[in-house]
Amino acid sequence: MTTEEVGHVIKGRSCRFTYTGVGDPVLVIEVAEAGAPPGRGVMKLNGKLVELQAGGRGGQDVVGGATMMQAEGLRAIIKPDHESGEVKGNGERRREGALLFKIEGADEVGFWGFYSCGMVVKGKAAAKTRAESPELATNTGAEVYRQGRCYVCHGALGYGGVGPQFRGHDNLKDDKHVVGAILDGPGEMPAFADTLTNEQIAAVSTYIRTHWGNDYGSVTPDRVAEIRKSRAE
């Protein structure tokens, strides 16, 4: 990928995997600071840029453990070789490492190369956090899930991590439980009552109840409004 292509998705400090020490990256991940979990990632498949999100419990920086990134139908895992010498220069750190890549329905393939961290991408990416974007600009369930950063805790493919997994979770059968959790934010989860509209909550609720093998049915905006009202009384 070129620097310009990377900049369409990534902004700020990054880690990248390259086949050679001087080649263009095949995978780039936002990492705010050393040791921090990854943000968004990007790689190029069949000539198209694919945005990735942290999977499982998130990854680590180059000195940490394996970093897993996911998108619908694919998974990429970077495993730095901690016995290899770390190269320091220009504020970057580098180790040799493996990239394990798996597309749904195909065998996993592996590549050996270099995993470097510290380069700052000055790109066009404009990723906004919930605090910066009090109202998301979409009603598509998948987009609300991504822009609302649900994937950070629940995984890009619903496998869970800091938060519970969504694949086959019995609590998803209860639409009142799902909508209530989104509205109120139990435990460490943030509340979205003032952030998302009824349409957006209905869309993302439907998304997690009908994807990844789930077949729990859709949720309508009217149902969200009814649950919202009952919880306010």
Buried (B, 14 or more C-beta within 10 A) or exposed (E): BEBEBBBBBBBBBBBBBBEEEEEBBBBBBBBEEBEBBBBBBBBBEEEEEBBBBBBBBBBBBBEBEBBBBBBEEBBBBBBBEEEEEEEEEEEBBBBBBBBBBBBEEEEEEEBEBBBBBBBEBEBEBEBEEBEEBEEBEBBBBBBBBBBBBBBBBBBBBBBBBBBBBBBEBEEBEEBEBBBBBBBEBEEEBEEBBEBBBBBBBBBBBBBBBBBBEBEBEBBBBEBBBBBBEEEEE
